[in-house]
Amino acid sequence: MVEIRTPISVSEAVARVQAEAVRLGSEFVPIEEAYGRILAEPLIAAHDVPFFDRSPYDGFAIRSKDSVGASGSGRVAFEVVDHIGAGAVSDKKVGKRQAVRIMTGAQLPQGADAVVMLEQTQETAGAADVEGTETNASFTIRKPFEAGENISFRGEDMRSGEEILPAGSLVHPGTIALLATFGYERLEVAKLPVVGILSTGTELLEQGSALEPGKIRNSNGPMIAAQLRRMGVRGRMYAAAVDRLDDMLDTVRQALTECDCLITTGGVSVGDFDLLPAVYERLGAKVLFNKVAMRPGSVTTVAVLDGRYLFGLSGNPSACYTGFELFARPALLRMMGAQRVYPMQTRAILGEDFGKANPFARFVRAVYDGERVVPAGFNKSNAVSSIGRGNALIVLPGGTRGFKAGDTVDVILPGMEEGSAVWNL
């Protein structure tokens, strides 16, 4: 008897998956290996940044009160008493009408409270100040400067003890710059999940095999492995399972002893050789759902057993790809304690008609150029070409009867570092 499945919405399916996430532990890694990982603890500023008052420009450090009255017709002269570069510290205290030549990033000398940018000065061999006293001035200025002008003050960027990034933040190149600023050599990050990949189906051939009548090469397994690598996670590939219940059950049991999560492709529909529902039943796994109101991938099934996910993705490549991005990727990120687990989303102008009716929410593989988005060619659920050409997913709500070129549509950008919103579909 064919099982009657009741579809749930995409947003409900996502919520059910997220609710079952079991956090992984943490580990310390060298800073050079931290890119792409998730912070297990908040990042706290170890000291003020900047650590001292410094100049953001090449120029001259002066006392602002000595510039009072400077104008185009009454230039004020300064004598240069020292010259310092970044990393050096002057032992001179700036006095009346004195200046220290200073480079970008250098520490402000004692007595100075303003910096004159180099292009704001005019060199001179000697001049008389407003009181008529001769000086050995090196430059003159034509405007007064306020106290604090052109100065980067200690702690203006970050204060010692301040939380800079919360736990759950993604470590990206800017984070690496922060870590280096505070002298980190090692960083506490969430452990990476061990993810098993099992492609099912007697029809599958592995790479390098010659095509045979009735057979296809296994594209889903390598694709899932690549989607995992894109998020910094390595997959553990299991040999493609043939359509025999006991053999498949043994393989799944083995994978669950070795992995935190198992992703299977194929075998979740209601055909005679779709055996994963029976595997879940034999294992005693809790099935979260077995049908989603979406195209492609409506037969996507997710179960949990002893804190481990069993993602049953469609055997159709486009549906498999979409199911991973919608359900598996956010769940894996949640296991790592990530704050933001959903792909980035945007809105774009549809570049061509898409007349197909959408009784369920539809995810169309597409090409997005930053403004316009168009379907990436052949878009049936078994399509592979559109995955290879596309860099985005057009999201068309259920209950719509097609869209016209020029309409504004929602777009998901798979593989972008982090997003925040969940789909209301």
N, C-alpha and C positions, 0 to 999 in steps of 0.2 A: 504493500500500500504506500502510495506516495505521501510523504510528510507535507503537511500544510504549514507553511512558514508565514508568520506575520511580520512585515517589515516595521522597523523603527526608524526615526529620523536620524540623519547624520549627527546632529548635535547631541541627541540622546545616546547614540552609540559611542561617541567620543567621551561623553561624561561617564558612562559605565566603565569604559576602559580605564580612564584616569583614576577613578575611585579605587581601583584594585592595585595601583602601583605600590610596590614595596621598595623602600629606599635601600640603596646599596651602601656599603661602608665607604671609607675614605683611605687614601694613601698619599704619601709624599713623593713628588717627582721633581727632578731638576728643572729649573726655570726654562731651560732650552727645550724641554719636552712638554711644557705646560700649555702650549697653544691648542685651542679647541677643547680644552677640558673645562669642567664646571667647578667653581670654587666651593669647597666644603665648609669653609669658615669665612667670615667677613674679612675684607682687606682693610686694615687699620693703618693710618699714617704713622710711621715710626718717628717722624720728626717734621718740623715745619718745612714747607716748600713755598717759595725759596727759603733756604736756611739762613740767609742774610739779606739785608737791603742791597740791591744790585742795580746796575744800569741796563736797561733794555736796548740801548743804542750805543754806537760809537759817538763820543763827544767829550764834554768837559764837565766835571763835577764842581759845583760852585755853592756858595752860600746865597740863597735866594734874596736876602735883604740887600746884598751888594748890587743887585740888578735893578733896584728901584730907580725909576726915572729914565731908564734907557729908552731911546727912541731913534727914529731915523735921522733926526737932526742933532741928536745928543747921544751918540754911541758911548757905551761904557766899556772900559778896557779891563782886561784881566791878565795877570801874570801866571804862566804855567810853571808850577813848582815840582811836578812829578808826572810820571807816565807809567800807567799800569795796564796790564792785559788781563784777560780772563784767566783765573787761577792764581793770580798774584794779588797781594794786599799791600797797600801803601802804608808807610810808617809816618807819613806827613799828616798833620792836622791842618785842614784848609782854613786860612786866615782871611783877613780883609782883602778883597779884590784879588784873591788867589784862586787858582783852578788846578785841578789834576786831570790830565789827559786820561780818559778811561775807555776801555773797550767793552763791547757788548758782553754782558754776563759777569763783568768784574764787580767786586764788592765795593760799595760806596765808601770813600775815605772818611775819616773823622772830620766833623765840622761841616761837611757838605749836606745839603738837603734838597738839591735840585740838579738836574743834568741838562746841559745845553747840547742839543744835537749838533753834529759837526757841520751840517749844512746851514745851521742858523748862526754861524760865526763868520767873521772876516779876519783873516790873518793880518797882522801888522807888526812892524819891527819895534815900535814904541809909540806911546801916546800919552796925552795928558788927561787925567780923570776930571770929573766935574768940579773938583776943588782946585784944579790947576796944578796938581802934583805930578811930576814926571814919574813914569813907571817903565819897567822893562816888559810891557804887556806883549803877549803872543797873539791875542785875538781881541776883537770887540764884538759886542752884541747890540741889537737895535730894539729889543723888547725886554720888558721885565719878566721874571719867572716866579711862579708861586712855589711855596714850600711843598715838596712832594712831587713836583712836576717831573715827568719822565723818569720815575723811579719805580722799580718793582720791589714792593715791601716784603719783608720776612713774613711768611705764613699767609700771604694773600691768596695763594692757590690752594694750599692744604695746611691744616693745623695738626700738630702732633696729637694723636689720640682720636682724630676724626675718622668715622667710618667712611671709606671712600667707595667701596663696592660691597653690597650685601652677599651673603652666602647664596649660592645658586646662580651667580653671574657667569656668563660665558667668558672664558679667557681668550681675548682677541689681541691683535698687535698693540692696540692702545693699552691694554691691561699689562702686557709684557713691559711696555715703557714704564708704567707705574711700579711694577715689581723691581725693575732695574734701578729706578730712582731711589727706592728704599733699601737697596742692597740685598734683596732676596736671592738666595742661591737655590732654595727648595721651596715648594709650595704644596699645601694640603688641598687635594682635589678629590672629587668623587671617583670611586672606582668605575671602570668601564664595564658594562654588562658583557657577559659571554653570550653570544647569540648564535643559535644553531639555525641552519638553513637546510630544508628538506624539500626537494621537488618531487612530486608524486606523479605516477603515470607510466604504464608499461610502454607507452608510445615514445618515451623520451630517449634521445641519444645525447651523449656527451660531446663536448667540443672535439673536433678531430675525426669524428666518426663519419663515414660515408652515409649519405641519405639512402633510405630504403623506403619502399612503398608502405604507406601508413604510418611512418615515423616522422618525428620532428626533433630538432635539436633543442636542448634545454637552454632557453634564454633567460628564464625567470631567476634561476639560481644565481648566475653571475650578475644579473641586474640588481637583485636584492643585496648581494655582497658589495656592489659598488655604491648603492644607496647608504649602506651602513658605513662604508669607508668615508663617504662624504661628510658624515657626522662624527668621524674619528673612531668608529667602532669596527672591529674586525669580526667577520662572520666565520663560523666553523661549519664547513660544508659537509653534509652527509650524502652518501651515495643515493641516487634517485631511487625512490621506493616503487616497487612494482605493485600492481593492484591485487595484492593478497593480504587479507586482514591481519593474519598472525605475523607476517613479515613486517608489515608497516607498524604494528603495535610494538614489536620488539625494537625497531629503530627509534620510535618516538620515546619509549621508555629509556633507552640508552641515552638519547639526547638530553632528556630531562635530568639525568644524573650528572651531566657534564656542563649544562648551560643554565643561564638565568632566564632564558626566553627561547622559544622555538618558533620559527616562522616556516610554515609549510605553504606550498603553492599547489593548487589543484586539489581535487578530491573532496570539495566541500559542497558540491551541488547535490542533486537528488537522483543522479543516475545510478545504474547498477554497479558501477565501479568507483563510485565516490564514497570512500570508506572512512574518511576522517570523522564524520559524526559518530560512527560506531566505535572508533578509537577513543574518542572523548568519553563515550558512555562506558566502555570497558575500564578506562582509567579512573572513572569517578570524577572527572573534571566538571567544574561549574561552567556551563555555557552562558556567556553574557548576552549573546544574541547570535542569530544565524541568518538574518536577512536585514538589509539596510535599504531604505528608500533612496537609492542612488543608482546612477548609471555612469560608467560601468561599475561592476563589482557588487551587485545587489546580494550575491550569495556569500559575501565576506562573513566569516564566522570567527568569534574570539571566545576563548575559554581560559580559565585559570585553574591551576592545580598546585597546591602547597606554595602559594606565592609566586608561581612562575606563569608567565603568559604563554598561551598557545594561539598564535595568530594563524588562522586558516584563510589565506588569501586566494583569490581566484586564480585558475590556471591560465586565463587569458592575460597576455602581457600588459595591455593598457590598464585593465582592471587591477592586476597585481601591483603595478607601479603606483596607481592612485591609492589603493588600500594601504600600502606601506606609508605613504606620506600623510594620510589622514589619521591613521590609527596607531601604527607601530612606532613611527618616529616620535610623536609626542609622548607615547608611553615610556619609551626608552629614556627620553630626556627627563621625564618625571621621576623615573627610577634613580637618576643621577642627581635629583634635587634641583633641577634647573628651574629658575623663576619663569622663564618664557619658553614655552614648549611648542608653540604653533608656528607654522611657516608665515613669512611676511605676506601681507595682502595689500592690494591696491585696487584702483578703479582705472579702467582704460576704455578707449573708443574702439568698438568693434569694427574691424576693417572690411568685413564682407558679411553677406547674409548668412544666417544659420537658421534654416527654416524648420528643422526637426522639432516636433512637439516634445515637451519634457514633463511627463507625468510624475517622475521622480526628479530630485536634484541631479543635474548632469555636470560632469567634470570633463571638459574638452581639452585634450592636449593642444597646446597653442604656442605661437611665437609672439613674444612681447618685445617691443622696441623702446619702451619707456613712455610711449604715448598711445600707440595703437596696438591692438592684439588681433591675430587672425588664427583660425584653426590650422594645425600643422599637417594638413593633408588628410589622408585616409584615417577615419576616426572610429571605426568599429572597435568593440572591446578586445578583439583578437589582434588588433593592429600593433605592429612593432615599429613601422616606419615613423609614425607620428611621435613616438616617444623619443626616437633618435633626433628628429628635427626640432622638437619643441623645447622650450625653456620655461613654460608656465602652464597653468591650468585655468581655463575659463570656467567660472562657476555660474550655472544657469539654474535658477530656483525651480522647484517642482511646481506644476500647475501652469506653466507658461507654454505658449504655442509658437515659439520661434522668435528670432530676433533679426533686426535689420541692420545693415551697415550704418554706422553713425550712432547706434545705441551705446549707452554707457553700461559696461558690465563689470562684475567683480572678477578679480584675478588673484590667484594664489601663485606665489613665487617659490617653488620647492628649492630647498638647498640654501636659501638665504639664512643668515646666521640665527636670527631670532625674531619672532613676532610676539603678539600679545593677545590678540582677540581669538575667540572660538567662533566657529561657524554657527549661524542661526538657520540651519537647513533641516 
